[in-house]
């Protein structure tokens, strides 16, 4: 063991309230445990235990040391578990629950990169709404969840977050690309690509045009993010998506993204997991790949925290 046996001695004496009981548990002579504790007390010039007629009780100094000891022992056990996970990483499955646009972009990119290094690990990518993502992670049906505006939950840990918002998505040859930010009214003369009414994004975009009192008749309706992107690539049609929905196309130069000057509120994209050591090292490594795929050219990262889907 990396840590001194003394840590275990003190922890067991405090838990059992007896040097004799701790010796029996650890298969160590009680006199050896007592000698080590006395030596440490002499070094610290503090009593760590009150010697009572019916056993041992930690002093305030002992309680402070115990907090450190138990944290150290817990970290050691977690490290050992990670090392064992590394040995078993050659097999198994990681399940990630995400949204359609993210699944076809950053998640697919991260999954492919992960598989080149760990070809025996199976990756399952399941698309669903942000509410269903949360439930899947809470119920351990998914190891990781990636989506927009995932609600806060005491049962999940937020690994990473970024702030994003919908914007104009067009071909890099589109006339509007010359503008840094685009007023919503400037989009009206062009063919518009709207999400199907079954998708939350439809209501967000339709409400923005209604609030601006701009009368429009979309040229296209679809419930497919991939179709929206292909339509935008092929001509002058305009889609309304986030940068993360078109991450791959942005890197390849097939699409351009421009913020809308007077519409759309911020949305939070979050990567979440059930618990710190709930699903093994493979899930952690895939999470790292996803974050790496999200970061290039993305908006500023947020602090840890938690925030239904804008593209599902």
C-alpha positions in Angstrom: 0.0 0.0 0.0 1.2 3.5 -0.9 0.2 5.0 2.5 1.6 4.3 5.9 -0.1 1.6 7.9 -0.4 4.2 10.6 -3.3 5.8 8.7 -5.2 2.5 8.9 -4.3 2.1 12.6 -5.7 5.5 13.6 -8.8 5.0 11.4 -9.6 1.6 12.8 -9.0 2.7 16.4 -11.4 5.6 15.9 -14.0 3.5 14.3 -13.9 0.6 16.8 -13.1 2.7 19.9 -10.4 0.2 20.9 -6.8 -0.6 20.2 -7.4 -4.2 20.9 -10.3 -4.4 18.5 -8.3 -2.5 15.8 -5.4 -5.0 16.3 -7.7 -8.0 15.8 -9.3 -6.4 12.7 -5.9 -5.6 11.2 -4.1 -8.7 12.5 -1.5 -6.5 14.2 -0.4 -6.6 17.9 -2.2 -4.0 19.9 1.1 -3.0 21.5 2.5 -2.1 18.0 -0.6 0.1 17.2 -0.4 1.8 20.6 3.4 2.5 20.1 2.8 4.1 16.7 0.0 6.3 18.0 2.2 7.5 21.0 5.1 8.3 18.7 2.8 10.4 16.4 1.3 12.2 19.4 4.8 13.0 20.6 5.7 14.3 17.2 2.6 16.5 16.9 2.7 17.5 20.6 -1.0 16.8 20.7 -3.1 14.0 22.1 -5.0 12.3 19.3 -7.2 10.1 21.6 -8.7 10.2 25.0 -7.9 7.0 26.9 -11.2 6.2 28.6 -12.1 3.2 30.9 -14.2 1.7 28.1 -12.1 2.6 25.1 -10.6 5.3 22.9 -12.2 8.5 21.7 -10.6 11.0 19.3 -9.7 14.4 20.7 -10.5 17.6 18.5 -6.9 17.2 17.1 -7.6 13.6 16.4 -10.9 14.4 14.6 -9.0 16.9 12.4 -6.4 14.3 11.6 -9.1 11.7 10.9 -10.7 13.9 8.3 -7.4 14.0 6.4 -6.7 10.3 6.9 -10.1 9.2 5.6 -9.9 11.6 2.6 -6.4 10.2 1.8 -7.6 6.6 2.1 -10.7 7.3 -0.1 -8.5 8.8 -2.8 -6.2 5.9 -2.7 -9.1 3.4 -3.1 -10.4 5.5 -6.0 -6.9 5.5 -7.7 -6.7 1.7 -7.3 -10.1 1.4 -8.9 -9.0 3.5 -11.8 -5.8 1.4 -12.3 -8.0 -1.7 -12.4 -10.3 0.0 -14.8 -7.3 0.7 -17.1 -6.6 -3.1 -17.1 -10.2 -3.9 -18.1 -10.6 -1.0 -20.6 -10.1 -3.4 -23.5 -13.8 -4.4 -23.3 -17.2 -3.2 -22.2 -19.7 -0.6 -23.4 -20.2 3.1 -22.8 -23.7 4.5 -23.4 -24.2 8.2 -24.1 -27.6 9.9 -24.3 -27.7 13.0 -26.4 -29.6 15.1 -28.9 -29.9 14.7 -32.6 -27.7 17.6 -33.7 -25.0 16.8 -31.1 -25.1 13.1 -31.9 -24.3 13.6 -35.6 -21.6 16.1 -34.9 -19.4 16.3 -31.8 -20.5 13.0 -30.3 -19.8 11.1 -33.5 -16.4 12.8 -33.9 -15.5 12.0 -30.3 -16.7 8.4 -30.5 -14.7 7.7 -33.6 -11.6 9.2 -32.0 -12.1 7.2 -28.9 -12.5 3.9 -30.8 -9.2 4.3 -32.6 -7.5 4.0 -29.3 -9.8 1.6 -27.6 -11.3 -0.6 -30.4 -12.7 -3.2 -28.0 -15.0 -0.8 -26.2 -18.5 -0.6 -27.7 -20.2 2.9 -27.8 -24.0 3.3 -27.9 -25.3 6.7 -28.9 -29.0 7.3 -28.1 -30.8 10.4 -29.2 -33.6 11.8 -27.0 -35.0 15.0 -25.5 -33.1 16.8 -22.7 -35.6 15.6 -20.1 -35.2 12.0 -21.3 -31.4 12.5 -21.2 -31.6 13.5 -17.5 -33.8 10.5 -16.7 -31.5 8.1 -18.6 -28.5 9.3 -16.6 -30.3 9.3 -13.3 -31.6 5.8 -13.8 -28.1 4.5 -14.9 -29.5 3.7 -18.4 -26.7 6.0 -19.8 -23.2 6.6 -18.6 -23.0 10.1 -20.0 -25.6 12.7 -21.1 -25.0 15.6 -23.4 -27.7 18.1 -24.2 -29.0 21.7 -24.0 -30.6 23.1 -20.8 -30.5 19.8 -18.8 -32.3 20.5 -15.6 -30.4 20.4 -12.3 -30.5 17.2 -10.3 -28.9 16.0 -7.1 -28.4 12.6 -8.8 -26.1 13.8 -11.6 -22.8 15.5 -11.7 -22.1 18.2 -14.3 -18.7 17.5 -15.9 -18.6 20.4 -18.2 -20.7 23.3 -19.5 -20.7 26.0 -22.2 -23.0 28.8 -23.0 -24.4 28.9 -26.6 -27.4 30.2 -28.5 -29.2 29.7 -31.8 -27.9 31.6 -34.8 -28.1 31.9 -38.5 -26.6 28.8 -40.3 -25.8 29.3 -44.0 -23.5 28.3 -46.8 -20.1 30.0 -46.6 -21.0 31.7 -50.0 -24.3 33.1 -48.7 -24.6 36.9 -49.0 -25.3 37.3 -45.2 -21.9 35.8 -44.3 -20.4 39.3 -44.8 -22.1 40.5 -41.7 -20.7 39.8 -38.2 -24.2 39.7 -36.6 -27.4 39.5 -38.5 -30.7 41.2 -37.7 -33.6 38.8 -37.8 -35.4 40.9 -40.4 -32.5 40.4 -42.8 -33.3 36.7 -42.9 -36.9 37.1 -44.1 -36.2 37.5 -47.9 -34.3 34.2 -48.1 -35.8 30.6 -48.0 -36.1 29.7 -44.4 -35.6 26.2 -43.0 -37.8 25.5 -40.0 -37.7 22.6 -37.6 -40.9 20.5 -37.5 -43.5 21.5 -34.9 -42.6 18.3 -32.9 -39.2 19.9 -32.1 -38.7 22.5 -29.4 -36.5 24.5 -31.7 -39.6 25.3 -33.9 -41.3 27.2 -31.1 -38.2 29.2 -30.3 -37.6 30.3 -33.8 -41.3 30.9 -34.6 -41.7 33.0 -31.4 -38.7 35.1 -32.3 -40.2 36.1 -35.7 -43.6 36.7 -34.2 -42.1 38.9 -31.4 -40.3 40.9 -34.1 -43.6 41.2 -36.0 -42.0 39.7 -39.1 -44.4 37.7 -41.3 -42.7 34.7 -42.9 -43.6 31.6 -44.7 -40.8 29.0 -44.3 -39.7 27.2 -47.5 -38.8 24.0 -45.7 -40.0 22.0 -42.6 -38.2 19.0 -41.3 -37.6 17.1 -38.1 -34.1 16.2 -39.2 -31.1 18.3 -38.1 -29.0 16.6 -40.9 -31.6 17.6 -43.5 -31.6 21.2 -42.2 -27.8 21.3 -42.6 -27.8 19.8 -46.1 -30.5 22.3 -47.2 -28.4 25.2 -45.9 -25.2 23.9 -47.6 -27.0 23.5 -51.0 -28.1 27.1 -51.6 -29.3 30.3 -50.1 -31.7 28.8 -47.5 -31.2 29.7 -43.8 -31.4 27.3 -40.9 -31.4 28.3 -37.2 -29.2 26.1 -35.1 -26.4 26.3 -32.6 -22.7 26.1 -33.3 -22.5 22.7 -31.7 -25.1 21.3 -34.1 -22.8 22.2 -37.0 -19.4 21.6 -35.3 -18.1 19.3 -38.0 -19.4 21.5 -40.9 -17.8 24.6 -39.3 -14.4 22.8 -39.1 -14.7 21.7 -42.7 -15.8 25.1 -44.0 -19.1 23.7 -45.3 -21.3 25.9 -43.2 -21.0 29.3 -41.5 -22.6 30.5 -38.3 -23.5 34.1 -37.5 -25.2 35.3 -34.2 -28.6 36.9 -34.6 -28.5 40.4 -33.3 -32.0 40.8 -31.8 -33.3 37.3 -31.0 -32.7 34.0 -29.2 -31.7 33.7 -25.6 -28.7 31.8 -24.3 -28.7 28.1 -23.9 -26.4 25.9 -21.8 -24.9 22.7 -23.3 -24.0 20.3 -20.5 -22.1 17.1 -20.2 -23.4 15.1 -17.2 -22.8 11.7 -15.6 -24.5 9.7 -12.8 -21.7 9.8 -10.2 -18.0 10.2 -10.1 -17.1 6.5 -10.1 -20.3 5.1 -11.3 -19.4 3.7 -14.7 -15.6 3.1 -15.0 -12.7 4.7 -16.7 -14.0 4.3 -20.3 -16.8 6.7 -19.6 -14.3 9.3 -18.2 -12.1 8.9 -21.3 -15.0 9.3 -23.7 -16.1 12.4 -21.7 -12.7 13.9 -22.3 -13.0 13.2 -26.0 -16.4 14.9 -26.2 -15.1 18.0 -24.4 -12.2 18.1 -26.8 -14.6 17.9 -29.7 -16.8 20.7 -28.3 -14.1 23.2 -27.4 -12.5 24.3 -30.7 -14.0 27.5 -31.8 -16.7 27.3 -29.2 -18.0 30.1 -26.9 -16.4 30.6 -23.4 -16.6 27.8 -20.9 -18.8 28.1 -17.9 -18.1 27.0 -14.3 -19.5 23.8 -12.9 -23.2 23.8 -12.4 -26.4 22.6 -14.0 -29.1 24.1 -16.2 -35.8 20.8 -22.7 -33.7 20.7 -25.7 -33.4 23.4 -28.4 -32.7 20.9 -31.1 -34.8 18.0 -30.1 
